[in-house]
C-alpha cells in the first residue's frame, strides 16, 4: 500500500509539473543563491558625484575581488554623460549578454511581425482520393516553440499541423514520414558549446526542426525500500532517447547523489548514484539526441489519430533525399518575433537565441551576402557584427562565437553593450526589444533579484552567468539621475572566503550603488 501511494504521489507531481518542466532549457546560469547581497546605505545629503565614485571604487577594490576583473559603464540615457566606468573599453566575457546583440539584429533584419513556419511537403500534391504518393516531409523552418517550450510565446502544436493536412483532404501517405531539419546549414551546437553543455537542457541540440524545446523531463523518486531501483517516470516521446537506471535507493538521510551520462552514439541517458528513501521526487530535464526523429514520430502518431493511413516508416532526412520538396501541403506559423524574443531574453533561452542567429545567417546568404563557403552560423555572426557596426559599435569591441553567449570565446566591451542598448532606444523595434528584457523582482531571470526593495520594477536588464562570470546590462531608473543605461561585467570571480558575496550579489550591489548616484557633475 505504501508503495502504491508513493507511486500515485509521484505520478501526480509529474503530471502537474510537466508543462513547466519542458521550459527548463534555460540559459547558461547556475542556481540562484539565497544569500542576501550586502545592503547599500545612501551617502549623506550633499554627497558629491566624486565622493560617490570614490566609494564605488572602494567597493570594487575590496580584497575579495583582487583576482577578478570588473568592466563597467553607466551613462545617462538622455545625454550619454558617463556616470561611472571602469575598463569600459576592455574586452570581457559577457555570457548571455550576447543575446542583446542577437535579438537586436534579428528584430532589425526580420521585424517584430516576422513568423517562422513548419510545413508538410511532398513531391506532388495528393490525388483525388487524398493519397500522397511517396514520402511526407516535415520541414522545420526554425520555429523555436513548435510543440511548446516557452511560457512567453505559445507555439503551434504538431497535432494542429496534422489537422491542417487532413483539412486539405489527405487520407493516405504511401511513403515515409520524414523529419527534415535541413533548413539551416550549421552544426547541431553553437560555436564553443562543449560536450558537457550537451548533457544539460541549456545545451539542447540546435535544429531547424525543433519540438518542445528539444528536451524531455525525467522524474526520479526513491523506490519502495533501500536496495530497490528508484522509481523513474518519463514522458520520453517515441523516437526519444532510452533511459537506463543504474542508481539505487539507499537508507533515509543519506546524501542524495545522482550522476548521468549519454551513451556513446545512441543518446541514451544513463543514470547512476543513490536516492535516499526519504527524499522527495527530483525532476531532471535532458536534451533530445535526435529532435527531428522525435518530431516526426509525434507527427506520425497525430496523423494516425486523425485517420490518415501512413504506410511507410518514420525517419530523418538524409543527403540522398535531394532538395527540399516544393509542394507545401500544410503549414503552421510561430508567434511573431516580438513575442519569441521574450523567451530568448526573459528565460535566457540558448536554443532560441542560436536559432535566431541561424535565421540571420540564412537570410544573409539568401540575399547574396557573405561568401558561399560559410555556413549559416558564420554568416549570422557576420550579420550581427555588421549590424552592431551600423549602430556605432567598433569592430574590435565585439567578438562573437555563438548567438547565445554559451561559448567561452565571446568577448565584448561594456561600452559596446551600452552603445547597443542606447541605440535600440531609438530603433523602430524599441518596444519589442525592451519588453523582452527581465524586470527586477517581477519576471524572468530577475524575478528573485531586487524583489521587495526600492529597485523592484526599476531594473530592466539581461542577466548572464558562466562559471566565474556574472553579467548584467540594461536600463535602470535611478533616484536622482533618471534613466541610466548600464553594463556590468564581472569576470574571473570565484569567491573563496566564507561570507564573501556571490558573483550575482556583487553585481547587484553595484546596481544598488548606481541607483543612488547623486545629481551634479
Buried (B, 14 or more C-beta within 10 A) or exposed (E): EEEEEBBEEBBEBBEEBBEEBBBBBBBBBEEBEEEEBEEBEBBEEEBEBEEBBEBBEEBBEEEBBEEBBBBBBBBBBEEEEEBBBBBBBBBBBBBBBBBBBBBBBBBBBBBBEBBBBBBBBBBEEBEEEBBBBBBBBBBBBBBBBBBBBBBBBEBBBBBBBBBBBBEBBBBBBBBBBBBBBBBBBBEBBBBBBEEEBBBBBBBBBBBBBBBBBBBBBBBBBBBBEBEBBBBBBBBBBEBBBEBBBEBBBBEEEBEBEBEBEBEEEEBBBBBBBBBBBEBEBBBBBBBBBBBBBBBBBBBBBBBEEBEBEBEBEBBBBEEEBEEEBEBBBBBBBBBBBBBBBBBBBBBBBBBBBBBBBBBBBBBBBEEEEBEEEBBBBBBBBBBBBBBBEEBEBEEEBBEBBBBBBBBBEBBBBBBBBBBBBBBBBEBEBEEBBBBBBBBBBBBBBBBEBBEEEEBBEBBBBBBBBBEBBBBBBBBBBBBEBEBBBBBBBBBEBEBEEEEBBBBBBBBBBBBBBBBBBBEEE
